Amino acid sequence: MSNDLVSLGIESLGLNLTSTNIADLELFLQEMGRWNQVHNLTAIEGEKNSVRLHLIDSITVLPVMRRFLGLPNPKIADLGSGGGLPAIPIAILQPEWHLTLIEAIRKKTAFLQHVRGKLGLKNIQVLSERVEVVAKAQPGQFDAVISRAFTNLAYFLELSLPLLNPNGLVFAMKAKRADQELQDVCMNDWRLVADEPLEIPNLAVERRLLVLSPVRKLPL
Ligand SMILES: C[S@@+](CC[C@H](N)C(=O)[O-])C[C@H]1O[C@@H](n2cnc3c(N)ncnc32)[C@H](O)[C@@H]1O
């Protein structure tokens, strides 16, 4: 079977992708593969198709994000971006959104900067920092925060809170374990706005996108 994104079912996601979109996504994957050989960037390796499916996994969140983000140019932080998932595919498909990729490991952020230049992605900013440091430097700056394979839900929420503006949203990409992780979240502090099942073509795994908002505390 051919292993391009189209044959893996990317078009069935209903995102109305253009041929330029698909070419840019393929270029990103090509660069990731090239850098991986030298720098061992990501644990996602082995079969070419598996990397492609990880990319498709990253963009299944888009219809839900579009539904919940009312603003035309939201500022979104991707925590623990690694090799750029989900932020780079999102930035390719939503050029009017601003994405800040926060990643602690320098060889990974060097790759992300390279991708920024290679694809001419003017809507991304790459921060070579720990999330905890950015939260102190840029409190309340983001309309939304997202992450994939970053940390457990409770800690992700704890790290997200200082980054979010008062109406901000958290998008947590999760698999089956989401129920267990939700039990560790203090629901006095967070509201579960949505729990959306995601279907990834050609991947028989359960994926969910949780959307949460902080509960606003009234001043005493
Ligand atoms: C398992 S990788 C996932 C990468 C990517 N999101 C993906 O789905 O492929 C987690 C990444 O989070 C980064 N990371 C972990 N803790 C961090 C922190 N406190 N601040 C910034 N980056 C962090 C790691 O360096 C690693 O690249």
Ligand as a Chemical Component Dictionary entry (heavy atoms), coordinates in Angstrom:
data_LIG
# 
_chem_comp.id                   LIG 
_chem_comp.type                 NON-POLYMER 
_chem_comp.pdbx_formal_charge   0 
_chem_comp.three_letter_code    LIG 
# 
loop_
_chem_comp_atom.comp_id 
_chem_comp_atom.atom_id 
_chem_comp_atom.alt_atom_id 
_chem_comp_atom.type_symbol 
_chem_comp_atom.charge 
_chem_comp_atom.model_Cartn_x 
_chem_comp_atom.model_Cartn_y 
_chem_comp_atom.model_Cartn_z 
_chem_comp_atom.pdbx_ordinal 
LIG C1  C1  C 0  6.387  12.138 24.944 1  
LIG S1  S1  S 1  6.918  13.675 24.291 2  
LIG C2  C2  C 0  5.510  14.112 23.310 3  
LIG C3  C3  C 0  5.873  15.057 22.212 4  
LIG C4  C4  C 0  4.723  15.481 21.289 5  
LIG N1  N1  N 0  3.740  16.281 21.993 6  
LIG C5  C5  C 0  4.081  14.299 20.592 7  
LIG O1  O1  O 0  2.893  14.043 20.790 8  
LIG O2  O2  O -1 4.772  13.630 19.822 9  
LIG C6  C6  C 0  6.833  14.824 25.659 10 
LIG C7  C7  C 0  7.677  16.064 25.447 11 
LIG O3  O3  O 0  7.441  16.969 26.523 12 
LIG C8  C8  C 0  8.667  17.602 26.854 13 
LIG N2  N2  N 0  8.539  18.071 28.252 14 
LIG C9  C9  C 0  8.314  17.310 29.355 15 
LIG N3  N3  N 0  8.180  18.089 30.451 16 
LIG C10 C10 C 0  8.336  19.387 30.030 17 
LIG C11 C11 C 0  8.287  20.656 30.686 18 
LIG N4  N4  N 0  8.057  20.738 31.985 19 
LIG N5  N5  N 0  8.465  21.760 29.935 20 
LIG C12 C12 C 0  8.676  21.666 28.592 21 
LIG N6  N6  N 0  8.731  20.501 27.925 22 
LIG C13 C13 C 0  8.558  19.366 28.622 23 
LIG C14 C14 C 0  9.715  16.516 26.640 24 
LIG O4  O4  O 0  11.000 17.062 26.419 25 
LIG C15 C15 C 0  9.169  15.786 25.413 26 
LIG O5  O5  O 0  9.706  16.305 24.220 27 
# 
loop_
_chem_comp_bond.comp_id 
_chem_comp_bond.atom_id_1 
_chem_comp_bond.atom_id_2 
_chem_comp_bond.value_order 
_chem_comp_bond.pdbx_ordinal 
LIG C1  S1  SING 1  
LIG S1  C2  SING 2  
LIG S1  C6  SING 3  
LIG C2  C3  SING 4  
LIG C3  C4  SING 5  
LIG C4  N1  SING 6  
LIG C4  C5  SING 7  
LIG C5  O1  DOUB 8  
LIG C5  O2  SING 9  
LIG C6  C7  SING 10 
LIG C7  O3  SING 11 
LIG C7  C15 SING 12 
LIG O3  C8  SING 13 
LIG C8  N2  SING 14 
LIG C8  C14 SING 15 
LIG N2  C9  SING 16 
LIG N2  C13 SING 17 
LIG C9  N3  DOUB 18 
LIG N3  C10 SING 19 
LIG C10 C11 SING 20 
LIG C10 C13 DOUB 21 
LIG C11 N4  SING 22 
LIG C11 N5  DOUB 23 
LIG N5  C12 SING 24 
LIG C12 N6  DOUB 25 
LIG N6  C13 SING 26 
LIG C14 O4  SING 27 
LIG C14 C15 SING 28 
LIG C15 O5  SING 29 
# 
